Amino acid sequence: MPFQEITSNINYQAIQERKCAWTCAGRAMEKLVEGDLDEAERCAQDLLKSVQELKKLKAKEQTSQRFKAFVLEMKREGINIEKVVRK
């Protein structure tokens, strides 16, 4: 899978997760106002899950960027990455 495709996929997932987090936060606030504390708590838990997923996606993105930099450095040094991968 090309680097750009990996990065695009991670970015897409992060956007979707942020939307989910935003929805959970809004719903939690709504339920707090209504006095439905159990539902507010469930929404808050979902929000925390989204935050945890965003942290994972951020780590994936950083790893992908480091790998990309490594491959580019190998190419600059004249190392054929395709031969390295095959062996």
PDB file with SEQRES, HELIX, SHEET and CRYST1 records, atoms N, CA, C and O in Angstrom:
SEQRES   1 A   87  MET PRO PHE GLN GLU ILE THR SER ASN ILE ASN TYR GLN          
SEQRES   2 A   87  ALA ILE GLN GLU ARG LYS CYS ALA TRP THR CYS ALA GLY          
SEQRES   3 A   87  ARG ALA MET GLU LYS LEU VAL GLU GLY ASP LEU ASP GLU          
SEQRES   4 A   87  ALA GLU ARG CYS ALA GLN ASP LEU LEU LYS SER VAL GLN          
SEQRES   5 A   87  GLU LEU LYS LYS LEU LYS ALA LYS GLU GLN THR SER GLN          
SEQRES   6 A   87  ARG PHE LYS ALA PHE VAL LEU GLU MET LYS ARG GLU GLY          
SEQRES   7 A   87  ILE ASN ILE GLU LYS VAL VAL ARG LYS                          
HELIX    1 AA1 PHE A    3  GLU A   34  1                                  32    
HELIX    2 AA2 LEU A   37  ARG A   76  1                                  40    
HELIX    3 AA3 ILE A   81  ARG A   86  1                                   6    
CRYST1    1.000    1.000    1.000  90.00  90.00  90.00 P 1           1          
ATOM      1  N   MET A   1       0.859  -1.182   0.000  1.00  0.00           N  
ATOM      2  CA  MET A   1       0.000   0.000   0.000  1.00  0.00           C  
ATOM      3  C   MET A   1       0.901   1.240   0.000  1.00  0.00           C  
ATOM      4  O   MET A   1       1.771   1.358   0.863  1.00  0.00           O  
ATOM      5  N   PRO A   2       0.712   2.166  -0.949  1.00  0.00           N  
ATOM      6  CA  PRO A   2       1.541   3.374  -1.013  1.00  0.00           C  
ATOM      7  C   PRO A   2       1.378   4.256   0.225  1.00  0.00           C  
ATOM      8  O   PRO A   2       0.338   4.253   0.884  1.00  0.00           O  
ATOM      9  N   PHE A   3       2.445   5.016   0.519  1.00  0.00           N  
ATOM     10  CA  PHE A   3       2.437   5.876   1.699  1.00  0.00           C  
ATOM     11  C   PHE A   3       1.266   6.857   1.697  1.00  0.00           C  
ATOM     12  O   PHE A   3       0.618   7.061   2.724  1.00  0.00           O  
ATOM     13  N   GLN A   4       1.003   7.454   0.556  1.00  0.00           N  
ATOM     14  CA  GLN A   4      -0.079   8.441   0.489  1.00  0.00           C  
ATOM     15  C   GLN A   4      -1.420   7.804   0.810  1.00  0.00           C  
ATOM     16  O   GLN A   4      -2.269   8.419   1.456  1.00  0.00           O  
ATOM     17  N   GLU A   5      -1.608   6.578   0.361  1.00  0.00           N  
ATOM     18  CA  GLU A   5      -2.867   5.888   0.625  1.00  0.00           C  
ATOM     19  C   GLU A   5      -3.005   5.580   2.116  1.00  0.00           C  
ATOM     20  O   GLU A   5      -4.089   5.714   2.685  1.00  0.00           O  
ATOM     21  N   ILE A   6      -1.897   5.164   2.750  1.00  0.00           N  
ATOM     22  CA  ILE A   6      -1.912   4.892   4.186  1.00  0.00           C  
ATOM     23  C   ILE A   6      -2.243   6.165   4.950  1.00  0.00           C  
ATOM     24  O   ILE A   6      -3.095   6.163   5.839  1.00  0.00           O  
ATOM     25  N   THR A   7      -1.561   7.254   4.599  1.00  0.00           N  
ATOM     26  CA  THR A   7      -1.788   8.524   5.273  1.00  0.00           C  
ATOM     27  C   THR A   7      -3.216   9.008   5.062  1.00  0.00           C  
ATOM     28  O   THR A   7      -3.848   9.508   5.993  1.00  0.00           O  
ATOM     29  N   SER A   8      -3.724   8.863   3.850  1.00  0.00           N  
ATOM     30  CA  SER A   8      -5.099   9.283   3.571  1.00  0.00           C  
ATOM     31  C   SER A   8      -6.094   8.474   4.394  1.00  0.00           C  
ATOM     32  O   SER A   8      -7.066   9.020   4.918  1.00  0.00           O  
ATOM     33  N   ASN A   9      -5.849   7.177   4.504  1.00  0.00           N  
ATOM     34  CA  ASN A   9      -6.739   6.312   5.269  1.00  0.00           C  
ATOM     35  C   ASN A   9      -6.726   6.702   6.750  1.00  0.00           C  
ATOM     36  O   ASN A   9      -7.778   6.774   7.385  1.00  0.00           O  
ATOM     37  N   ILE A  10      -5.538   6.951   7.292  1.00  0.00           N  
ATOM     38  CA  ILE A  10      -5.431   7.362   8.690  1.00  0.00           C  
ATOM     39  C   ILE A  10      -6.140   8.693   8.893  1.00  0.00           C  
ATOM     40  O   ILE A  10      -6.861   8.873   9.875  1.00  0.00           O  
ATOM     41  N   ASN A  11      -5.939   9.618   7.975  1.00  0.00           N  
ATOM     42  CA  ASN A  11      -6.600  10.932   8.086  1.00  0.00           C  
ATOM     43  C   ASN A  11      -8.116  10.794   8.016  1.00  0.00           C  
ATOM     44  O   ASN A  11      -8.836  11.451   8.768  1.00  0.00           O  
ATOM     45  N   TYR A  12      -8.600   9.945   7.120  1.00  0.00           N  
ATOM     46  CA  TYR A  12     -10.040   9.725   7.003  1.00  0.00           C  
ATOM     47  C   TYR A  12     -10.599   9.146   8.303  1.00  0.00           C  
ATOM     48  O   TYR A  12     -11.633   9.592   8.799  1.00  0.00           O  
ATOM     49  N   GLN A  13      -9.900   8.145   8.846  1.00  0.00           N  
ATOM     50  CA  GLN A  13     -10.344   7.532  10.103  1.00  0.00           C  
ATOM     51  C   GLN A  13     -10.358   8.563  11.232  1.00  0.00           C  
ATOM     52  O   GLN A  13     -11.271   8.574  12.058  1.00  0.00           O  
ATOM     53  N   ALA A  14      -9.347   9.424  11.264  1.00  0.00           N  
ATOM     54  CA  ALA A  14      -9.271  10.451  12.311  1.00  0.00           C  
ATOM     55  C   ALA A  14     -10.425  11.444  12.184  1.00  0.00           C  
ATOM     56  O   ALA A  14     -11.000  11.859  13.190  1.00  0.00           O  
ATOM     57  N   ILE A  15     -10.760  11.822  10.967  1.00  0.00           N  
ATOM     58  CA  ILE A  15     -11.878  12.739  10.757  1.00  0.00           C  
ATOM     59  C   ILE A  15     -13.175  12.104  11.247  1.00  0.00           C  
ATOM     60  O   ILE A  15     -13.971  12.748  11.930  1.00  0.00           O  
ATOM     61  N   GLN A  16     -13.381  10.839  10.894  1.00  0.00           N  
ATOM     62  CA  GLN A  16     -14.598  10.143  11.319  1.00  0.00           C  
ATOM     63  C   GLN A  16     -14.649  10.019  12.840  1.00  0.00           C  
ATOM     64  O   GLN A  16     -15.711  10.171  13.442  1.00  0.00           O  
ATOM     65  N   GLU A  17     -13.516   9.747  13.450  1.00  0.00           N  
ATOM     66  CA  GLU A  17     -13.466   9.591  14.907  1.00  0.00           C  
ATOM     67  C   GLU A  17     -13.711  10.928  15.603  1.00  0.00           C  
ATOM     68  O   GLU A  17     -14.357  10.975  16.650  1.00  0.00           O  
ATOM     69  N   ARG A  18     -13.199  12.011  15.025  1.00  0.00           N  
ATOM     70  CA  ARG A  18     -13.456  13.346  15.601  1.00  0.00           C  
ATOM     71  C   ARG A  18     -14.941  13.691  15.527  1.00  0.00           C  
ATOM     72  O   ARG A  18     -15.500  14.266  16.461  1.00  0.00           O  
ATOM     73  N   LYS A  19     -15.571  13.339  14.415  1.00  0.00           N  
ATOM     74  CA  LYS A  19     -17.014  13.566  14.289  1.00  0.00           C  
ATOM     75  C   LYS A  19     -17.764  12.796  15.379  1.00  0.00           C  
ATOM     76  O   LYS A  19     -18.681  13.317  16.014  1.00  0.00           O  
ATOM     77  N   CYS A  20     -17.355  11.561  15.573  1.00  0.00           N  
ATOM     78  CA  CYS A  20     -17.988  10.725  16.598  1.00  0.00           C  
ATOM     79  C   CYS A  20     -17.785  11.343  17.981  1.00  0.00           C  
ATOM     80  O   CYS A  20     -18.723  11.420  18.775  1.00  0.00           O  
ATOM     81  N   ALA A  21     -16.569  11.777  18.261  1.00  0.00           N  
ATOM     82  CA  ALA A  21     -16.275  12.389  19.561  1.00  0.00           C  
ATOM     83  C   ALA A  21     -17.120  13.636  19.765  1.00  0.00           C  
ATOM     84  O   ALA A  21     -17.662  13.853  20.849  1.00  0.00           O  
ATOM     85  N   TRP A  22     -17.232  14.446  18.736  1.00  0.00           N  
ATOM     86  CA  TRP A  22     -18.026  15.674  18.822  1.00  0.00           C  
ATOM     87  C   TRP A  22     -19.495  15.342  19.118  1.00  0.00           C  
ATOM     88  O   TRP A  22     -20.136  16.000  19.938  1.00  0.00           O  
ATOM     89  N   THR A  23     -20.010  14.326  18.448  1.00  0.00           N  
ATOM     90  CA  THR A  23     -21.386  13.902  18.667  1.00  0.00           C  
ATOM     91  C   THR A  23     -21.578  13.404  20.099  1.00  0.00           C  
ATOM     92  O   THR A  23     -22.563  13.744  20.755  1.00  0.00           O  
ATOM     93  N   CYS A  24     -20.636  12.603  20.573  1.00  0.00           N  
ATOM     94  CA  CYS A  24     -20.724  12.066  21.938  1.00  0.00           C  
ATOM     95  C   CYS A  24     -20.684  13.186  22.972  1.00  0.00           C  
ATOM     96  O   CYS A  24     -21.431  13.168  23.950  1.00  0.00           O  
ATOM     97  N   ALA A  25     -19.813  14.152  22.747  1.00  0.00           N  
ATOM     98  CA  ALA A  25     -19.691  15.272  23.691  1.00  0.00           C  
ATOM     99  C   ALA A  25     -20.996  16.079  23.729  1.00  0.00           C  
ATOM    100  O   ALA A  25     -21.481  16.447  24.799  1.00  0.00           O  
ATOM    101  N   GLY A  26     -21.547  16.344  22.556  1.00  0.00           N  
ATOM    102  CA  GLY A  26     -22.799  17.094  22.491  1.00  0.00           C  
ATOM    103  C   GLY A  26     -23.950  16.343  23.140  1.00  0.00           C  
ATOM    104  O   GLY A  26     -24.768  16.917  23.859  1.00  0.00           O  
ATOM    105  N   ARG A  27     -23.991  15.053  22.870  1.00  0.00           N  
ATOM    106  CA  ARG A  27     -25.073  14.236  23.453  1.00  0.00           C  
ATOM    107  C   ARG A  27     -24.921  14.140  24.974  1.00  0.00           C  
ATOM    108  O   ARG A  27     -25.913  14.178  25.702  1.00  0.00           O  
ATOM    109  N   ALA A  28     -23.689  14.018  25.446  1.00  0.00           N  
ATOM    110  CA  ALA A  28     -23.456  13.965  26.897  1.00  0.00           C  
ATOM    111  C   ALA A  28     -23.939  15.260  27.555  1.00  0.00           C  
ATOM    112  O   ALA A  28     -24.583  15.227  28.604  1.00  0.00           O  
ATOM    113  N   MET A  29     -23.629  16.388  26.940  1.00  0.00           N  
ATOM    114  CA  MET A  29     -24.070  17.677  27.491  1.00  0.00           C  
ATOM    115  C   MET A  29     -25.598  17.765  27.473  1.00  0.00           C  
ATOM    116  O   MET A  29     -26.214  18.222  28.436  1.00  0.00           O  
ATOM    117  N   GLU A  30     -26.185  17.336  26.397  1.00  0.00           N  
ATOM    118  CA  GLU A  30     -27.655  17.345  26.272  1.00  0.00           C  
ATOM    119  C   GLU A  30     -28.293  16.514  27.378  1.00  0.00           C  
ATOM    120  O   GLU A  30     -29.260  16.939  28.011  1.00  0.00           O  
ATOM    121  N   LYS A  31     -27.742  15.328  27.601  1.00  0.00           N  
ATOM    122  CA  LYS A  31     -28.303  14.438  28.618  1.00  0.00           C  
ATOM    123  C   LYS A  31     -28.065  14.969  30.030  1.00  0.00           C  
ATOM    124  O   LYS A  31     -28.879  14.745  30.926  1.00  0.00           O  
ATOM    125  N   LEU A  32     -26.958  15.669  30.225  1.00  0.00           N  
ATOM    126  CA  LEU A  32     -26.734  16.312  31.526  1.00  0.00           C  
ATOM    127  C   LEU A  32     -27.803  17.361  31.800  1.00  0.00           C  
ATOM    128  O   LEU A  32     -28.338  17.445  32.905  1.00  0.00           O  
ATOM    129  N   VAL A  33     -28.101  18.149  30.795  1.00  0.00           N  
ATOM    130  CA  VAL A  33     -29.126  19.190  30.935  1.00  0.00           C  
ATOM    131  C   VAL A  33     -30.487  18.562  31.223  1.00  0.00           C  
ATOM    132  O   VAL A  33     -31.260  19.078  32.029  1.00  0.00           O  
ATOM    133  N   GLU A  34     -30.773  17.437  30.553  1.00  0.00           N  
ATOM    134  CA  GLU A  34     -32.046  16.748  30.760  1.00  0.00           C  
ATOM    135  C   GLU A  34     -32.090  15.992  32.084  1.00  0.00           C  
ATOM    136  O   GLU A  34     -33.160  15.585  32.536  1.00  0.00           O  
ATOM    137  N   GLY A  35     -30.931  15.805  32.700  1.00  0.00           N  
ATOM    138  CA  GLY A  35     -30.883  15.087  33.968  1.00  0.00           C  
ATOM    139  C   GLY A  35     -30.755  13.581  33.826  1.00  0.00           C  
ATOM    140  O   GLY A  35     -30.877  12.851  34.810  1.00  0.00           O  
ATOM    141  N   ASP A  36     -30.513  13.115  32.626  1.00  0.00           N  
ATOM    142  CA  ASP A  36     -30.346  11.675  32.376  1.00  0.00           C  
ATOM    143  C   ASP A  36     -28.869  11.327  32.578  1.00  0.00           C  
ATOM    144  O   ASP A  36     -28.101  11.236  31.621  1.00  0.00           O  
ATOM    145  N   LEU A  37     -28.492  11.135  33.839  1.00  0.00           N  
ATOM    146  CA  LEU A  37     -27.086  10.951  34.183  1.00  0.00           C  
ATOM    147  C   LEU A  37     -26.510   9.634  33.668  1.00  0.00           C  
ATOM    148  O   LEU A  37     -25.334   9.576  33.309  1.00  0.00           O  
ATOM    149  N   ASP A  38     -27.313   8.590  33.627  1.00  0.00           N  
ATOM    150  CA  ASP A  38     -26.816   7.308  33.120  1.00  0.00           C  
ATOM    151  C   ASP A  38     -26.429   7.414  31.640  1.00  0.00           C  
ATOM    152  O   ASP A  38     -25.366   6.954  31.222  1.00  0.00           O  
ATOM    153  N   GLU A  39     -27.311   8.027  30.871  1.00  0.00           N  
ATOM    154  CA  GLU A  39     -27.016   8.197  29.440  1.00  0.00           C  
ATOM    155  C   GLU A  39     -25.853   9.170  29.240  1.00  0.00           C  
ATOM    156  O   GLU A  39     -25.029   8.969  28.348  1.00  0.00           O  
ATOM    157  N   ALA A  40     -25.779  10.205  30.046  1.00  0.00           N  
ATOM    158  CA  ALA A  40     -24.659  11.147  29.972  1.00  0.00           C  
ATOM    159  C   ALA A  40     -23.342  10.415  30.234  1.00  0.00           C  
ATOM    160  O   ALA A  40     -22.333  10.675  29.578  1.00  0.00           O  
ATOM    161  N   GLU A  41     -23.367   9.505  31.194  1.00  0.00           N  
ATOM    162  CA  GLU A  41     -22.161   8.732  31.517  1.00  0.00           C  
ATOM    163  C   GLU A  41     -21.776   7.818  30.353  1.00  0.00           C  
ATOM    164  O   GLU A  41     -20.594   7.699  30.029  1.00  0.00           O  
ATOM    165  N   ARG A  42     -22.751   7.175  29.725  1.00  0.00           N  
ATOM    166  CA  ARG A  42     -22.461   6.311  28.571  1.00  0.00           C  
ATOM    167  C   ARG A  42     -21.852   7.125  27.434  1.00  0.00           C  
ATOM    168  O   ARG A  42     -20.904   6.684  26.783  1.00  0.00           O  
ATOM    169  N   CYS A  43     -22.393   8.296  27.204  1.00  0.00           N  
ATOM    170  CA  CYS A  43     -21.867   9.159  26.147  1.00  0.00           C  
ATOM    171  C   CYS A  43     -20.441   9.611  26.474  1.00  0.00           C  
ATOM    172  O   CYS A  43     -19.587   9.689  25.591  1.00  0.00           O  
ATOM    173  N   ALA A  44     -20.200   9.903  27.733  1.00  0.00           N  
ATOM    174  CA  ALA A  44     -18.858  10.304  28.162  1.00  0.00           C  
ATOM    175  C   ALA A  44     -17.874   9.155  27.971  1.00  0.00           C  
ATOM    176  O   ALA A  44     -16.732   9.380  27.570  1.00  0.00           O  
ATOM    177  N   GLN A  45     -18.301   7.936  28.250  1.00  0.00           N  
ATOM    178  CA  GLN A  45     -17.442   6.769  28.033  1.00  0.00           C  
ATOM    179  C   GLN A  45     -17.134   6.597  26.546  1.00  0.00           C  
ATOM    180  O   GLN A  45     -16.004   6.286  26.169  1.00  0.00           O  
ATOM    181  N   ASP A  46     -18.146   6.804  25.709  1.00  0.00           N  
ATOM    182  CA  ASP A  46     -17.937   6.723  24.258  1.00  0.00           C  
ATOM    183  C   ASP A  46     -16.970   7.815  23.795  1.00  0.00           C  
ATOM    184  O   ASP A  46     -16.132   7.584  22.923  1.00  0.00           O  
ATOM    185  N   LEU A  47     -17.094   8.993  24.381  1.00  0.00           N  
ATOM    186  CA  LEU A  47     -16.178  10.087  24.054  1.00  0.00           C  
ATOM    187  C   LEU A  47     -14.742   9.688  24.398  1.00  0.00           C  
ATOM    188  O   LEU A  47     -13.825   9.928  23.612  1.00  0.00           O  
ATOM    189  N   LEU A  48     -14.546   9.087  25.554  1.00  0.00           N  
ATOM    190  CA  LEU A  48     -13.205   8.652  25.951  1.00  0.00           C  
ATOM    191  C   LEU A  48     -12.668   7.577  25.005  1.00  0.00           C  
ATOM    192  O   LEU A  48     -11.475   7.559  24.702  1.00  0.00           O  
ATOM    193  N   LYS A  49     -13.534   6.690  24.542  1.00  0.00           N  
ATOM    194  CA  LYS A  49     -13.110   5.679  23.573  1.00  0.00           C  
ATOM    195  C   LYS A  49     -12.643   6.340  22.279  1.00  0.00           C  
ATOM    196  O   LYS A  49     -11.652   5.925  21.678  1.00  0.00           O  
ATOM    197  N   SER A  50     -13.365   7.366  21.863  1.00  0.00           N  
ATOM    198  CA  SER A  50     -12.972   8.092  20.653  1.00  0.00           C  
ATOM    199  C   SER A  50     -11.625   8.784  20.844  1.00  0.00           C  
ATOM    200  O   SER A  50     -10.794   8.785  19.936  1.00  0.00           O  
ATOM    201  N   VAL A  51     -11.408   9.360  21.997  1.00  0.00           N  
ATOM    202  CA  VAL A  51     -10.131  10.019  22.283  1.00  0.00           C  
ATOM    203  C   VAL A  51      -9.003   8.993  22.258  1.00  0.00           C  
ATOM    204  O   VAL A  51      -7.933   9.260  21.712  1.00  0.00           O  
ATOM    205  N   GLN A  52      -9.235   7.829  22.843  1.00  0.00           N  
ATOM    206  CA  GLN A  52      -8.220   6.769  22.831  1.00  0.00           C  
ATOM    207  C   GLN A  52      -7.919   6.325  21.402  1.00  0.00           C  
ATOM    208  O   GLN A  52      -6.761   6.099  21.049  1.00  0.00           O  
ATOM    209  N   GLU A  53      -8.945   6.204  20.597  1.00  0.00           N  
ATOM    210  CA  GLU A  53      -8.749   5.812  19.194  1.00  0.00           C  
ATOM    211  C   GLU A  53      -7.977   6.894  18.440  1.00  0.00           C  
ATOM    212  O   GLU A  53      -7.121   6.583  17.611  1.00  0.00           O  
ATOM    213  N   LEU A  54      -8.273   8.152  18.722  1.00  0.00           N  
ATOM    214  CA  LEU A  54      -7.533   9.242  18.084  1.00  0.00           C  
ATOM    215  C   LEU A  54      -6.061   9.213  18.478  1.00  0.00           C  
ATOM    216  O   LEU A  54      -5.195   9.518  17.657  1.00  0.00           O  
ATOM    217  N   LYS A  55      -5.772   8.854  19.713  1.00  0.00           N  
ATOM    218  CA  LYS A  55      -4.372   8.721  20.141  1.00  0.00           C  
ATOM    219  C   LYS A  55      -3.676   7.607  19.356  1.00  0.00           C  
ATOM    220  O   LYS A  55      -2.531   7.765  18.932  1.00  0.00           O  
ATOM    221  N   LYS A  56      -4.364   6.490  19.163  1.00  0.00           N  
ATOM    222  CA  LYS A  56      -3.797   5.379  18.396  1.00  0.00           C  
ATOM    223  C   LYS A  56      -3.531   5.800  16.950  1.00  0.00           C  
ATOM    224  O   LYS A  56      -2.486   5.490  16.379  1.00  0.00           O  
ATOM    225  N   LEU A  57      -4.493   6.509  16.376  1.00  0.00           N  
ATOM    226  CA  LEU A  57      -4.333   6.965  14.998  1.00  0.00           C  
ATOM    227  C   LEU A  57      -3.170   7.950  14.875  1.00  0.00           C  
ATOM    228  O   LEU A  57      -2.437   7.930  13.887  1.00  0.00           O  
ATOM    229  N   LYS A  58      -3.006   8.802  15.870  1.00  0.00           N  
ATOM    230  CA  LYS A  58      -1.889   9.746  15.863  1.00  0.00           C  
ATOM    231  C   LYS A  58      -0.561   8.998  15.914  1.00  0.00           C  
ATOM    232  O   LYS A  58       0.383   9.357  15.210  1.00  0.00           O  
ATOM    233  N   ALA A  59      -0.486   7.970  16.735  1.00  0.00           N  
ATOM    234  CA  ALA A  59       0.734   7.163  16.826  1.00  0.00           C  
ATOM    235  C   ALA A  59       1.008   6.458  15.496  1.00  0.00           C  
ATOM    236  O   ALA A  59       2.156   6.382  15.056  1.00  0.00           O  
ATOM    237  N   LYS A  60      -0.043   5.942  14.858  1.00  0.00           N  
ATOM    238  CA  LYS A  60       0.103   5.290  13.549  1.00  0.00           C  
ATOM    239  C   LYS A  60       0.641   6.286  12.523  1.00  0.00           C  
ATOM    240  O   LYS A  60       1.529   5.964  11.734  1.00  0.00           O  
ATOM    241  N   GLU A  61       0.096   7.484  12.547  1.00  0.00           N  
ATOM    242  CA  GLU A  61       0.527   8.528  11.611  1.00  0.00           C  
ATOM    243  C   GLU A  61       2.001   8.862  11.836  1.00  0.00           C  
ATOM    244  O   GLU A  61       2.756   9.004  10.874  1.00  0.00           O  
ATOM    245  N   GLN A  62       2.408   8.987  13.079  1.00  0.00           N  
ATOM    246  CA  GLN A  62       3.804   9.296  13.381  1.00  0.00           C  
ATOM    247  C   GLN A  62       4.726   8.173  12.926  1.00  0.00           C  
ATOM    248  O   GLN A  62       5.799   8.432  12.381  1.00  0.00           O  
ATOM    249  N   THR A  63       4.319   6.933  13.145  1.00  0.00           N  
ATOM    250  CA  THR A  63       5.117   5.790  12.694  1.00  0.00           C  
ATOM    251  C   THR A  63       5.225   5.785  11.180  1.00  0.00           C  
ATOM    252  O   THR A  63       6.297   5.543  10.626  1.00  0.00           O  
ATOM    253  N   SER A  64       4.112   6.052  10.515  1.00  0.00           N  
ATOM    254  CA  SER A  64       4.097   6.096   9.057  1.00  0.00           C  
ATOM    255  C   SER A  64       5.036   7.188   8.536  1.00  0.00           C  
ATOM    256  O   SER A  64       5.768   6.973   7.570  1.00  0.00           O  
ATOM    257  N   GLN A  65       5.012   8.344   9.171  1.00  0.00           N  
ATOM    258  CA  GLN A  65       5.877   9.442   8.751  1.00  0.00           C  
ATOM    259  C   GLN A  65       7.354   9.109   8.971  1.00  0.00           C  
ATOM    260  O   GLN A  65       8.195   9.435   8.133  1.00  0.00           O  
ATOM    261  N   ARG A  66       7.672   8.459  10.100  1.00  0.00           N  
ATOM    262  CA  ARG A  66       9.062   8.061  10.357  1.00  0.00           C  
ATOM    263  C   ARG A  66       9.528   7.033   9.323  1.00  0.00           C  
ATOM    264  O   ARG A  66      10.655   7.100   8.831  1.00  0.00           O  
ATOM    265  N   PHE A  67       8.656   6.091   9.003  1.00  0.00           N  
ATOM    266  CA  PHE A  67       8.991   5.078   8.006  1.00  0.00           C  
ATOM    267  C   PHE A  67       9.216   5.716   6.644  1.00  0.00           C  
ATOM    268  O   PHE A  67      10.160   5.372   5.934  1.00  0.00           O  
ATOM    269  N   LYS A  68       8.353   6.634   6.292  1.00  0.00           N  
ATOM    270  CA  LYS A  68       8.487   7.328   5.015  1.00  0.00           C  
ATOM    271  C   LYS A  68       9.815   8.086   4.957  1.00  0.00           C  
ATOM    272  O   LYS A  68      10.508   8.044   3.941  1.00  0.00           O  
ATOM    273  N   ALA A  69      10.166   8.771   6.032  1.00  0.00           N  
ATOM    274  CA  ALA A  69      11.437   9.498   6.083  1.00  0.00           C  
ATOM    275  C   ALA A  69      12.615   8.531   5.951  1.00  0.00           C  
ATOM    276  O   ALA A  69      13.601   8.834   5.280  1.00  0.00           O  
ATOM    277  N   PHE A  70      12.507   7.370   6.592  1.00  0.00           N  
ATOM    278  CA  PHE A  70      13.558   6.354   6.512  1.00  0.00           C  
ATOM    279  C   PHE A  70      13.739   5.869   5.078  1.00  0.00           C  
ATOM    280  O   PHE A  70      14.865   5.777   4.589  1.00  0.00           O  
ATOM    281  N   VAL A  71      12.641   5.560   4.410  1.00  0.00           N  
ATOM    282  CA  VAL A  71      12.702   5.084   3.030  1.00  0.00           C  
ATOM    283  C   VAL A  71      13.284   6.160   2.121  1.00  0.00           C  
ATOM    284  O   VAL A  71      14.106   5.856   1.257  1.00  0.00           O  
ATOM    285  N   LEU A  72      12.874   7.399   2.300  1.00  0.00           N  
ATOM    286  CA  LEU A  72      13.412   8.489   1.482  1.00  0.00           C  
ATOM    287  C   LEU A  72      14.909   8.661   1.710  1.00  0.00           C  
ATOM    288  O   LEU A  72      15.656   8.929   0.770  1.00  0.00           O  
ATOM    289  N   GLU A  73      15.340   8.508   2.942  1.00  0.00           N  
ATOM    290  CA  GLU A  73      16.769   8.609   3.246  1.00  0.00           C  
ATOM    291  C   GLU A  73      17.536   7.468   2.566  1.00  0.00           C  
ATOM    292  O   GLU A  73      18.625   7.685   2.034  1.00  0.00           O  
ATOM    293  N   MET A  74      16.976   6.268   2.581  1.00  0.00           N  
ATOM    294  CA  MET A  74      17.619   5.144   1.897  1.00  0.00           C  
ATOM    295  C   MET A  74      17.740   5.416   0.404  1.00  0.00           C  
ATOM    296  O   MET A  74      18.772   5.128  -0.202  1.00  0.00           O  
ATOM    297  N   LYS A  75      16.701   5.963  -0.180  1.00  0.00           N  
ATOM    298  CA  LYS A  75      16.729   6.292  -1.615  1.00  0.00           C  
ATOM    299  C   LYS A  75      17.794   7.346  -1.903  1.00  0.00           C  
ATOM    300  O   LYS A  75      18.510   7.258  -2.900  1.00  0.00           O  
ATOM    301  N   ARG A  76      17.895   8.348  -1.019  1.00  0.00           N  
ATOM    302  CA  ARG A  76      18.912   9.386  -1.195  1.00  0.00           C  
ATOM    303  C   ARG A  76      20.324   8.800  -1.151  1.00  0.00           C  
ATOM    304  O   ARG A  76      21.232   9.268  -1.839  1.00  0.00           O  
ATOM    305  N   GLU A  77      20.483   7.771  -0.331  1.00  0.00           N  
ATOM    306  CA  GLU A  77      21.782   7.112  -0.189  1.00  0.00           C  
ATOM    307  C   GLU A  77      22.042   6.129  -1.327  1.00  0.00           C  
ATOM    308  O   GLU A  77      23.116   5.533  -1.399  1.00  0.00           O  
ATOM    309  N   GLY A  78      21.062   5.959  -2.214  1.00  0.00           N  
ATOM    310  CA  GLY A  78      21.231   5.076  -3.358  1.00  0.00           C  
ATOM    311  C   GLY A  78      20.896   3.618  -3.084  1.00  0.00           C  
ATOM    312  O   GLY A  78      21.272   2.744  -3.864  1.00  0.00           O  
ATOM    313  N   ILE A  79      20.205   3.345  -2.006  1.00  0.00           N  
ATOM    314  CA  ILE A  79      19.826   1.972  -1.662  1.00  0.00           C  
ATOM    315  C   ILE A  79      18.484   1.668  -2.321  1.00  0.00           C  
ATOM    316  O   ILE A  79      17.515   2.407  -2.142  1.00  0.00           O  
ATOM    317  N   ASN A  80      18.436   0.597  -3.070  1.00  0.00           N  
ATOM    318  CA  ASN A  80      17.202   0.204  -3.740  1.00  0.00           C  
ATOM    319  C   ASN A  80      16.318  -0.528  -2.736  1.00  0.00           C  
ATOM    320  O   ASN A  80      16.580  -1.683  -2.399  1.00  0.00           O  
ATOM    321  N   ILE A  81      15.303   0.123  -2.272  1.00  0.00           N  
ATOM    322  CA  ILE A  81      14.428  -0.403  -1.225  1.00  0.00           C  
ATOM    323  C   ILE A  81      13.698  -1.667  -1.689  1.00  0.00           C  
ATOM    324  O   ILE A  81      13.417  -2.545  -0.873  1.00  0.00           O  
ATOM    325  N   GLU A  82      13.391  -1.771  -2.969  1.00  0.00           N  
ATOM    326  CA  GLU A  82      12.676  -2.945  -3.469  1.00  0.00           C  
ATOM    327  C   GLU A  82      13.523  -4.205  -3.314  1.00  0.00           C  
ATOM    328  O   GLU A  82      12.990  -5.272  -3.011  1.00  0.00           O  
ATOM    329  N   LYS A  83      14.825  -4.097  -3.518  1.00  0.00           N  
ATOM    330  CA  LYS A  83      15.704  -5.257  -3.342  1.00  0.00           C  
ATOM    331  C   LYS A  83      15.815  -5.626  -1.871  1.00  0.00           C  
ATOM    332  O   LYS A  83      15.893  -6.806  -1.531  1.00  0.00           O  
ATOM    333  N   VAL A  84      15.822  -4.638  -1.009  1.00  0.00           N  
ATOM    334  CA  VAL A  84      15.913  -4.888   0.438  1.00  0.00           C  
ATOM    335  C   VAL A  84      14.661  -5.603   0.912  1.00  0.00           C  
ATOM    336  O   VAL A  84      14.750  -6.539   1.706  1.00  0.00           O  
ATOM    337  N   VAL A  85      13.504  -5.182   0.442  1.00  0.00           N  
ATOM    338  CA  VAL A  85      12.227  -5.760   0.860  1.00  0.00           C  
ATOM    339  C   VAL A  85      12.103  -7.206   0.385  1.00  0.00           C  
ATOM    340  O   VAL A  85      11.562  -8.042   1.108  1.00  0.00           O  
ATOM    341  N   ARG A  86      12.590  -7.513  -0.810  1.00  0.00           N  
ATOM    342  CA  ARG A  86      12.462  -8.863  -1.355  1.00  0.00           C  
ATOM    343  C   ARG A  86      13.277  -9.879  -0.596  1.00  0.00           C  
ATOM    344  O   ARG A  86      12.886 -11.044  -0.528  1.00  0.00           O  
ATOM    345  N   LYS A  87      14.385  -9.485  -0.027  1.00  0.00           N  
ATOM    346  CA  LYS A  87      15.279 -10.455   0.639  1.00  0.00           C  
ATOM    347  C   LYS A  87      14.884 -10.697   2.035  1.00  0.00           C  
ATOM    348  O   LYS A  87      15.528 -11.482   2.731  1.00  0.00           O  
TER     349      LYS A  87                                                      
END                                                                             
